[in-house]
């Protein structure tokens, strides 16, 4: 199964523009567009390391789960706010969970998973 994705650019973290955040080495990739996917349920072979996976969701409360490696590189914790530009639309997403996956295959290297309906208009 291949996950549907959308493209987005991080514009700010906790209100600080991404260009003003010290991103070096592998973290420089977050200055470019990244792929986001969405899922209502915790994917198989995935473990939440911090925070919690959403049980309910609303487009009025956009949430995002971030891979543990991405969270480490960007200094993210649950509760952080990531401002995205997705298809010309600015969306502020609250980090709900930091996760690690042991899955192998298409979509298993996803760095960002949003709650359903977050990207519906992009």
N, CA and C atoms as an extended XYZ file, in Angstrom:
366
Properties=species:S:1:pos:R:3:atomname:S:1:resname:S:1:resid:I:1 pbc="F F F"
N         0.852       -1.182        0.000 N   UNK     1
C         0.000        0.000        0.000 CA  UNK     1
C         0.890        1.234        0.000 C   UNK     1
N         0.649        2.139       -0.905 N   UNK     2
C         1.398        3.383       -0.968 CA  UNK     2
C         0.551        4.478       -0.341 C   UNK     2
N         1.144        5.242        0.557 N   UNK     3
C         0.431        6.321        1.226 CA  UNK     3
C         0.328        7.536        0.315 C   UNK     3
N        -0.796        8.218        0.390 N   UNK     4
C        -0.947        9.478       -0.331 CA  UNK     4
C        -0.101       10.529        0.375 C   UNK     4
N         0.451       11.449       -0.393 N   UNK     5
C         1.282       12.491        0.201 CA  UNK     5
C         0.933       13.855       -0.371 C   UNK     5
N         1.351       14.865        0.361 N   UNK     6
C         1.272       16.251       -0.100 CA  UNK     6
C         2.630       16.876        0.187 C   UNK     6
N         2.916       17.947       -0.491 N   UNK     7
C         4.184       18.638       -0.296 CA  UNK     7
C         3.961       19.897        0.528 C   UNK     7
N         4.918       20.191        1.390 N   UNK     8
C         4.829       21.406        2.198 CA  UNK     8
C         6.203       21.893        2.586 C   UNK     8
N         6.272       23.168        2.935 N   UNK     9
C         7.526       23.772        3.401 CA  UNK     9
C         7.315       24.286        4.814 C   UNK     9
N         8.268       23.982        5.685 N   UNK    10
C         8.221       24.527        7.040 CA  UNK    10
C         8.556       26.013        6.942 C   UNK    10
N         7.693       26.842        7.491 N   UNK    11
C         7.922       28.286        7.493 CA  UNK    11
C         8.431       28.772        8.847 C   UNK    11
N         7.971       28.137        9.941 N   UNK    12
C         8.379       28.569       11.281 CA  UNK    12
C         8.154       27.433       12.265 C   UNK    12
N         8.910       27.475       13.352 N   UNK    13
C         8.724       26.549       14.468 CA  UNK    13
C         8.557       27.394       15.717 C   UNK    13
N         7.432       27.212       16.396 N   UNK    14
C         7.099       28.006       17.592 CA  UNK    14
C         7.240       29.502       17.316 C   UNK    14
N         6.810       29.916       16.124 N   UNK    15
C         6.806       31.327       15.756 CA  UNK    15
C         8.117       31.865       15.226 C   UNK    15
N         9.189       31.083       15.273 N   UNK    16
C        10.493       31.539       14.788 CA  UNK    16
C        10.679       31.065       13.351 C   UNK    16
N        10.911       31.988       12.406 N   UNK    17
C        11.100       31.586       11.005 CA  UNK    17
C        12.205       30.537       10.868 C   UNK    17
N        11.972       29.543       10.029 N   UNK    18
C        12.915       28.439        9.855 CA  UNK    18
C        14.300       28.961        9.446 C   UNK    18
N        14.353       30.049        8.713 N   UNK    19
C        15.641       30.603        8.299 CA  UNK    19
C        16.454       31.139        9.482 C   UNK    19
N        15.782       31.427       10.597 N   UNK    20
C        16.467       31.939       11.789 CA  UNK    20
C        16.834       30.831       12.775 C   UNK    20
N        16.466       29.595       12.441 N   UNK    21
C        16.791       28.462       13.296 CA  UNK    21
C        18.094       27.855       12.783 C   UNK    21
N        18.994       27.557       13.693 N   UNK    22
C        20.302       27.014       13.296 CA  UNK    22
C        20.128       25.591       12.778 C   UNK    22
N        19.962       25.457       11.478 N   UNK    23
C        19.871       24.134       10.864 CA  UNK    23
C        21.162       23.887       10.100 C   UNK    23
N        21.837       22.816       10.472 N   UNK    24
C        23.118       22.478        9.859 CA  UNK    24
C        23.123       21.015        9.475 C   UNK    24
N        24.072       20.651        8.628 N   UNK    25
C        24.227       19.254        8.238 CA  UNK    25
C        22.938       18.690        7.668 C   UNK    25
N        22.543       17.486        8.146 N   UNK    26
C        21.342       16.843        7.605 CA  UNK    26
C        20.057       17.653        7.812 C   UNK    26
N        20.031       18.531        8.805 N   UNK    27
C        18.828       19.322        9.078 CA  UNK    27
C        18.551       20.357        7.993 C   UNK    27
N        19.540       20.660        7.153 N   UNK    28
C        19.331       21.646        6.080 CA  UNK    28
C        18.233       21.213        5.117 C   UNK    28
N        17.953       19.906        5.060 N   UNK    29
C        16.903       19.446        4.145 CA  UNK    29
C        15.533       20.014        4.506 C   UNK    29
N        15.363       20.453        5.756 N   UNK    30
C        14.078       20.999        6.182 CA  UNK    30
C        13.862       22.432        5.702 C   UNK    30
N        14.847       22.994        5.030 N   UNK    31
C        14.680       24.303        4.407 CA  UNK    31
C        13.983       24.163        3.050 C   UNK    31
N        13.893       22.924        2.546 N   UNK    32
C        13.234       22.643        1.262 CA  UNK    32
C        11.873       21.988        1.514 C   UNK    32
N        11.122       21.818        0.465 N   UNK    33
C         9.809       21.159        0.566 CA  UNK    33
C         9.986       19.731        1.082 C   UNK    33
N         9.047       19.290        1.891 N   UNK    34
C         9.043       17.952        2.471 CA  UNK    34
C         7.704       17.286        2.156 C   UNK    34
N         7.699       15.976        2.192 N   UNK    35
C         6.457       15.228        1.990 CA  UNK    35
C         5.751       15.024        3.321 C   UNK    35
N         4.441       15.181        3.279 N   UNK    36
C         3.596       14.902        4.436 CA  UNK    36
C         2.555       13.887        4.011 C   UNK    36
N         2.171       13.034        4.915 N   UNK    37
C         1.074       12.110        4.666 CA  UNK    37
C         0.114       12.219        5.848 C   UNK    37
N        -0.977       11.493        5.818 N   UNK    38
C        -1.957       11.564        6.893 CA  UNK    38
C        -2.447       10.168        7.210 C   UNK    38
N        -2.868       10.003        8.466 N   UNK    39
C        -3.344        8.706        8.910 CA  UNK    39
C        -4.149        8.881       10.189 C   UNK    39
N        -5.302        8.241       10.247 N   UNK    40
C        -6.123        8.299       11.455 CA  UNK    40
C        -5.540        7.433       12.564 C   UNK    40
N        -4.984        6.299       12.164 N   UNK    41
C        -4.492        5.340       13.151 CA  UNK    41
C        -2.970        5.278       13.135 C   UNK    41
N        -2.416        4.882       14.261 N   UNK    42
C        -0.983        4.672       14.360 CA  UNK    42
C        -0.589        3.578       13.372 C   UNK    42
N         0.325        3.860       12.454 N   UNK    43
C         0.716        2.839       11.476 CA  UNK    43
C         1.320        1.604       12.161 C   UNK    43
N         1.183        0.456       11.508 N   UNK    44
C         1.750       -0.780       12.033 CA  UNK    44
C         3.256       -0.627       12.197 C   UNK    44
N         3.786       -1.310       13.176 N   UNK    45
C         5.218       -1.317       13.483 CA  UNK    45
C         5.738        0.082       13.822 C   UNK    45
N         4.857        0.913       14.366 N   UNK    46
C         5.221        2.273       14.764 CA  UNK    46
C         4.939        2.436       16.248 C   UNK    46
N         5.863        3.077       16.943 N   UNK    47
C         5.763        3.275       18.383 CA  UNK    47
C         5.822        4.765       18.689 C   UNK    47
N         4.917        5.239       19.543 N   UNK    48
C         4.948        6.631       19.989 CA  UNK    48
C         5.965        6.727       21.122 C   UNK    48
N         6.957        7.594       20.951 N   UNK    49
C         8.008        7.789       21.956 CA  UNK    49
C         7.691        8.925       22.914 C   UNK    49
N         6.940        9.913       22.443 N   UNK    50
C         6.550       11.060       23.274 CA  UNK    50
C         5.232       11.598       22.752 C   UNK    50
N         4.405       12.121       23.655 N   UNK    51
C         3.096       12.624       23.257 CA  UNK    51
C         2.117       11.481       23.067 C   UNK    51
N         1.111       11.704       22.233 N   UNK    52
C         0.076       10.692       22.003 CA  UNK    52
C        -0.491       10.836       20.599 C   UNK    52
N        -0.876        9.686       20.019 N   UNK    53
C        -1.541        9.692       18.711 CA  UNK    53
C        -2.956       10.199       18.914 C   UNK    53
N        -3.484       10.929       17.948 N   UNK    54
C        -4.827       11.487       18.054 CA  UNK    54
C        -5.880       10.387       18.057 C   UNK    54
N        -6.909       10.575       18.882 N   UNK    55
C        -8.058        9.661       18.903 CA  UNK    55
C        -9.203       10.274       18.115 C   UNK    55
N        -9.261       11.589       18.133 N   UNK    56
C       -10.233       12.344       17.333 CA  UNK    56
C        -9.449       13.458       16.646 C   UNK    56
N       -10.060       14.059       15.640 N   UNK    57
C        -9.376       15.125       14.917 CA  UNK    57
C       -10.381       16.068       14.308 C   UNK    57
N        -9.895       17.240       13.981 N   UNK    58
C       -10.717       18.266       13.364 CA  UNK    58
C        -9.808       19.148       12.510 C   UNK    58
N       -10.285       19.567       11.338 N   UNK    59
C        -9.474       20.480       10.537 CA  UNK    59
C        -9.219       21.810       11.263 C   UNK    59
N       -10.026       22.092       12.291 N   UNK    60
C        -9.829       23.311       13.080 CA  UNK    60
C        -8.699       23.166       14.090 C   UNK    60
N        -8.231       21.922       14.325 N   UNK    61
C        -7.152       21.635       15.277 CA  UNK    61
C        -6.107       20.752       14.591 C   UNK    61
N        -5.391       21.259       13.607 N   UNK    62
C        -4.440       20.422       12.869 CA  UNK    62
C        -3.311       19.920       13.774 C   UNK    62
N        -3.047       18.626       13.687 N   UNK    63
C        -1.981       18.016       14.467 CA  UNK    63
C        -1.050       17.253       13.541 C   UNK    63
N         0.171       17.047       14.028 N   UNK    64
C         1.171       16.350       13.232 CA  UNK    64
C         2.003       15.466       14.149 C   UNK    64
N         2.390       14.305       13.624 N   UNK    65
C         3.331       13.423       14.303 CA  UNK    65
C         4.637       13.512       13.531 C   UNK    65
N         5.746       13.501       14.261 N   UNK    66
C         7.063       13.724       13.668 CA  UNK    66
C         7.975       12.548       14.006 C   UNK    66
N         8.752       12.079       13.033 N   UNK    67
C         9.674       10.982       13.289 CA  UNK    67
C        10.709       11.412       14.334 C   UNK    67
N        11.192       10.451       15.100 N   UNK    68
C        12.123       10.795       16.186 CA  UNK    68
C        13.402       11.432       15.659 C   UNK    68
N        13.885       11.016       14.501 N   UNK    69
C        15.106       11.609       13.934 CA  UNK    69
C        14.862       13.060       13.529 C   UNK    69
N        13.725       13.333       12.913 N   UNK    70
C        13.376       14.706       12.534 CA  UNK    70
C        13.214       15.572       13.772 C   UNK    70
N        12.533       15.034       14.778 N   UNK    71
C        12.341       15.783       16.030 CA  UNK    71
C        13.686       16.123       16.658 C   UNK    71
N        14.613       15.180       16.628 N   UNK    72
C        15.948       15.419       17.197 CA  UNK    72
C        16.669       16.530       16.428 C   UNK    72
N        16.643       16.447       15.099 N   UNK    73
C        17.347       17.434       14.278 CA  UNK    73
C        16.772       18.843       14.418 C   UNK    73
N        15.461       18.945       14.605 N   UNK    74
C        14.811       20.254       14.687 CA  UNK    74
C        14.511       20.689       16.122 C   UNK    74
N        14.838       19.857       17.095 N   UNK    75
C        14.588       20.199       18.492 CA  UNK    75
C        13.109       20.257       18.841 C   UNK    75
N        12.315       19.369       18.248 N   UNK    76
C        10.865       19.379       18.451 CA  UNK    76
C        10.448       18.476       19.615 C   UNK    76
N         9.423       18.916       20.322 N   UNK    77
C         8.781       18.151       21.389 CA  UNK    77
C         7.269       18.240       21.173 C   UNK    77
N         6.500       17.309       21.763 N   UNK    78
C         5.044       17.452       21.686 CA  UNK    78
C         4.615       18.823       22.221 C   UNK    78
N         3.662       19.418       21.530 N   UNK    79
C         3.176       20.746       21.887 CA  UNK    79
C         3.779       21.849       21.039 C   UNK    79
N         4.908       21.587       20.385 N   UNK    80
C         5.517       22.584       19.501 CA  UNK    80
C         4.557       22.881       18.342 C   UNK    80
N         4.665       24.072       17.806 N   UNK    81
C         3.835       24.470       16.666 CA  UNK    81
C         4.740       24.627       15.444 C   UNK    81
N         4.399       23.896       14.378 N   UNK    82
C         5.117       24.012       13.115 CA  UNK    82
C         4.186       24.700       12.121 C   UNK    82
N         4.623       25.837       11.593 N   UNK    83
C         3.864       26.543       10.556 CA  UNK    83
C         4.332       26.039        9.203 C   UNK    83
N         3.381       25.596        8.393 N   UNK    84
C         3.668       25.025        7.067 CA  UNK    84
C         3.039       25.873        5.981 C   UNK    84
N         3.656       25.856        4.812 N   UNK    85
C         3.033       26.352        3.590 CA  UNK    85
C         2.764       25.110        2.747 C   UNK    85
N         1.512       24.776        2.614 N   UNK    86
C         1.094       23.586        1.852 CA  UNK    86
C         0.210       24.049        0.697 C   UNK    86
N         0.767       24.031       -0.487 N   UNK    87
C        -0.005       24.451       -1.656 CA  UNK    87
C        -0.471       25.884       -1.577 C   UNK    87
N         0.338       26.771       -0.976 N   UNK    88
C        -0.029       28.174       -0.855 CA  UNK    88
C        -0.905       28.470        0.346 C   UNK    88
N        -1.250       27.476        1.094 N   UNK    89
C        -2.095       27.641        2.288 CA  UNK    89
C        -1.219       27.519        3.536 C   UNK    89
N        -1.293       28.467        4.438 N   UNK    90
C        -0.511       28.446        5.678 CA  UNK    90
C        -1.296       27.654        6.719 C   UNK    90
N        -0.652       26.626        7.297 N   UNK    91
C        -1.310       25.782        8.296 CA  UNK    91
C        -0.384       25.644        9.499 C   UNK    91
N        -0.868       26.015       10.669 N   UNK    92
C        -0.127       25.833       11.919 CA  UNK    92
C        -0.551       24.491       12.515 C   UNK    92
N         0.413       23.585       12.666 N   UNK    93
C         0.125       22.242       13.178 CA  UNK    93
C         0.828       22.024       14.510 C   UNK    93
N         0.074       21.528       15.487 N   UNK    94
C         0.641       21.212       16.797 CA  UNK    94
C         1.249       19.821       16.754 C   UNK    94
N         2.478       19.678       17.247 N   UNK    95
C         3.106       18.361       17.319 CA  UNK    95
C         2.402       17.564       18.407 C   UNK    95
N         1.727       16.493       17.999 N   UNK    96
C         0.999       15.634       18.936 CA  UNK    96
C         1.863       14.484       19.424 C   UNK    96
N         2.743       13.981       18.533 N   UNK    97
C         3.514       12.785       18.877 CA  UNK    97
C         4.860       12.780       18.165 C   UNK    97
N         5.819       12.157       18.834 N   UNK    98
C         7.114       11.827       18.240 CA  UNK    98
C         7.105       10.310       18.121 C   UNK    98
N         7.439        9.779       16.943 N   UNK    99
C         7.317        8.338       16.732 CA  UNK    99
C         8.573        7.739       16.108 C   UNK    99
N         8.649        6.423       16.247 N   UNK   100
C         9.691        5.632       15.580 CA  UNK   100
C         8.976        4.471       14.906 C   UNK   100
N         9.405        4.151       13.694 N   UNK   101
C         8.796        3.035       12.977 CA  UNK   101
C         9.852        2.001       12.635 C   UNK   101
N         9.452        0.752       12.690 N   UNK   102
C        10.314       -0.360       12.297 CA  UNK   102
C         9.870       -0.915       10.943 C   UNK   102
N         8.871       -0.284       10.348 N   UNK   103
C         8.324       -0.764        9.080 CA  UNK   103
C         9.347       -0.599        7.957 C   UNK   103
N         9.243       -1.470        6.988 N   UNK   104
C        10.082       -1.409        5.795 CA  UNK   104
C         9.143       -1.451        4.594 C   UNK   104
N         9.387       -0.578        3.630 N   UNK   105
C         8.554       -0.570        2.433 CA  UNK   105
C         8.134        0.836        2.078 C   UNK   105
N         7.306        0.971        1.029 N   UNK   106
C         6.873        2.293        0.579 CA  UNK   106
C         6.188        3.065        1.705 C   UNK   106
N         6.607        4.307        1.894 N   UNK   107
C         5.991        5.167        2.899 CA  UNK   107
C         6.546        4.981        4.294 C   UNK   107
N         7.439        4.001        4.492 N   UNK   108
C         7.922        3.730        5.848 CA  UNK   108
C         8.935        4.760        6.333 C   UNK   108
N         9.463        5.581        5.433 N   UNK   109
C        10.433        6.589        5.851 CA  UNK   109
C         9.795        7.974        5.977 C   UNK   109
N         8.498        8.025        6.143 N   UNK   110
C         7.768        9.280        6.268 CA  UNK   110
C         8.209       10.015        7.527 C   UNK   110
N         8.542       11.289        7.373 N   UNK   111
C         8.985       12.102        8.510 CA  UNK   111
C         7.835       12.811        9.208 C   UNK   111
N         6.755       13.071        8.473 N   UNK   112
C         5.644       13.851        9.006 CA  UNK   112
C         4.324       13.169        8.656 C   UNK   112
N         3.499       12.913        9.665 N   UNK   113
C         2.161       12.345        9.459 CA  UNK   113
C         1.168       13.295       10.122 C   UNK   113
N         0.194       13.762        9.362 N   UNK   114
C        -0.806       14.672        9.925 CA  UNK   114
C        -2.072       13.921       10.277 C   UNK   114
N        -2.866       14.576       11.119 N   UNK   115
C        -4.190       14.044       11.419 CA  UNK   115
C        -5.047       14.160       10.159 C   UNK   115
N        -6.044       13.279        9.998 N   UNK   116
C        -6.898       13.334        8.812 CA  UNK   116
C        -7.553       14.718        8.655 C   UNK   116
N        -7.806       15.086        7.444 N   UNK   117
C        -8.471       16.340        7.059 CA  UNK   117
C        -7.587       17.577        7.166 C   UNK   117
N        -6.396       17.463        7.789 N   UNK   118
C        -5.515       18.618        7.919 CA  UNK   118
C        -5.121       19.167        6.558 C   UNK   118
N        -4.849       18.271        5.607 N   UNK   119
C        -4.378       18.687        4.294 CA  UNK   119
C        -5.458       18.590        3.220 C   UNK   119
N        -6.707       18.444        3.612 N   UNK   120
C        -7.789       18.188        2.665 CA  UNK   120
C        -7.909       19.247        1.575 C   UNK   120
N        -7.617       20.485        1.876 N   UNK   121
C        -7.804       21.551        0.882 CA  UNK   121
C        -6.553       21.826        0.068 C   UNK   121
N        -5.474       21.043        0.270 N   UNK   122
C        -4.234       21.312       -0.480 CA  UNK   122
C        -4.164       20.479       -1.734 C   UNK   122
